[in-house]
Amino acid sequence: MAEADCLFCKIRDGKIPADIVHRDDDLLAFKDIHPGAPYHVLVIPLRHIAGLDHGVAGDAALFGKLMLTGARLAKEAGYGDSGFRVIMNVGPDAGQSVLHAHLHVLAGRHLAWPPG
């Protein structure tokens, strides 16, 4: 998928509205429009990377920042003590529906394991 056709790149560029909860020089976080939990935020790199499997060694710090930002956002939303889950789906069998790397941060209810 070309970056011009990417849903998350369009959100990043302001072409599609989103409820943005965080933005910095590297990342954007916004509320999922089909939440799987009371708190469901997506954290994406601003640079288009199709998925974790498209990252390279030089992206290690960026993917680390993605995880730490997701954790910070969950804690700031009040879920530090009760817990939260972070998930990154890679490929269609794992449920990746948008080909732009993104981290799901879910909280606010009991999250069973393994997921359904």
Residue pairs with C-beta under 8 A, 6 or more apart in sequence:
1 50
1 99
3 9
3 48
6 48
6 98
6 99
6 100
7 16
7 98
7 100
8 42
8 44
8 98
8 100
8 102
9 48
9 100
10 16
11 17
11 18
11 28
11 30
12 28
12 44
12 46
18 30
18 31
18 33
19 30
19 31
20 28
20 29
20 30
21 29
21 30
21 31
21 41
21 73
22 28
22 29
22 43
22 69
22 73
23 29
24 69
25 46
26 45
26 46
26 47
26 62
26 65
27 43
27 44
27 45
27 46
27 65
27 66
27 69
28 43
28 44
28 46
29 41
29 42
29 43
29 44
29 69
29 70
29 73
29 105
30 41
30 42
31 40
31 41
31 42
32 40
32 41
32 42
32 104
35 106
36 104
36 106
37 106
37 107
37 108
37 109
37 111
38 107
38 108
38 109
39 74
39 77
39 79
39 84
39 105
39 106
39 107
39 108
40 104
40 105
40 106
41 70
41 73
41 74
41 104
41 105
42 102
42 103
42 104
42 105
43 66
43 69
43 70
43 73
43 102
43 103
43 105
44 66
44 100
44 101
44 102
44 103
45 62
45 66
45 101
47 62
48 100
49 55
49 59
49 100
49 101
50 99
50 100
50 101
51 90
51 91
51 96
51 99
51 100
51 101
52 63
52 88
52 90
52 101
53 90
53 91
54 101
55 62
55 63
55 101
63 101
66 101
66 103
67 86
67 103
70 86
70 103
70 105
71 84
71 86
71 105
73 105
74 80
74 84
74 86
74 105
74 107
77 107
79 107
79 108
82 107
83 107
83 111
84 105
84 106
84 107
85 104
85 105
85 106
85 107
85 111
86 103
86 104
86 105
86 106
87 103
87 104
87 106
87 115
88 101
88 102
88 103
88 104
89 95
89 96
89 104
90 96
